[in-house]
Amino acid sequence: MTRRAKKRGLRDYTDVENPPERKSLRLEKWLPPKRMGELSELDFLRKTMGMGMIVFEALGDSYRYDFICDTGKLWKVQVRSTEFPFGPRGYAVHASVYVGRKIVGLTEKDCDVIVAYIVSRDIWYGSGEGVVPRKNLWFYPDGKQEGSQV
């Protein structure tokens, strides 16, 4: 291995029997939010395909949904995720997009279901049929805490 490769943090992994232990990229907390979202989309894809669903991915970032799931009916699905609780209010995921400089909640025209993934707890939520325009969705896996606002 060259000196330059070592300086960039690359390692020589010639011992395939005993690969070095690597922490989860999510736990290292250096990934930008966009990358974290992409990982959550991959988690969703793995989970739904493991459940036997046929899943189509919308290529690009210009659509207001990430996947189409075939369960006998076609569903436009937007996947959102969060990792950390937001004070006493539980976990929040954005259910909105920017239109120009304005934040607008996703509607039924945009997607059929918003799926929220709480990464740190490995918990999945689905918005059910019909999307009500909101800027954020709040989730309380341990029940609603005292003093929280919906």
Residue, then its C-alpha position, 0 to 999 in steps of 0.5 A: m500500500t502506498r504512503r498516499a493511500k495510508k494518509r487518506g485512511l485506506r487500509d490493506y484488507t488482505d486478511v479476508e478471514n478476519p476483516p476489521e470490525r467497522k461501526s455502522l456509518r449511521l453511528e459514526k454521525w458524519l454522514p450528511p442528511k441526504r446520505m442518511g435518507e438514501l440509506s433509509e430508502l435502501d432499508f425500506l427497499r430491503k424490508t418491503m422486498g423481504m415481505g414479498m412486495i414488488v417495488f419500483e424505484a423512482l429514479g432522480d430527486s424530482y418526484r415527490y415519491d420514492f417508490i411505487c409498491d405493488t400490493g395488488k394496488l399500486w402505492k406511491v410511497q415517500v420514505r422519510s427518516t429521523e434518528f434522534p428524538f426532538g426534546p419531549r415531543g418525540y421523533a419528527v420527520h418532515a412531510s413537506v417539500y420546498v416549492g420555491r422558497k416556501i415549505v409545502g406539506l405533501t398531499e394525496k396528489d404527491c404520494d399515497v403513503i408516507v413511511a417514517y423510519i426511526v433509525s435509532r429505534d428500528i421502528w417503521y410507521g406508515s401514514g395509512e391511506g390518504v396523506v393530510p398536508r402537514k409540514n411534520l409528522w410526530f411519533y411517540p414510540d414510548g407514548k405521548q410525553e407530559g408537556s408535548q404538543v401535537 
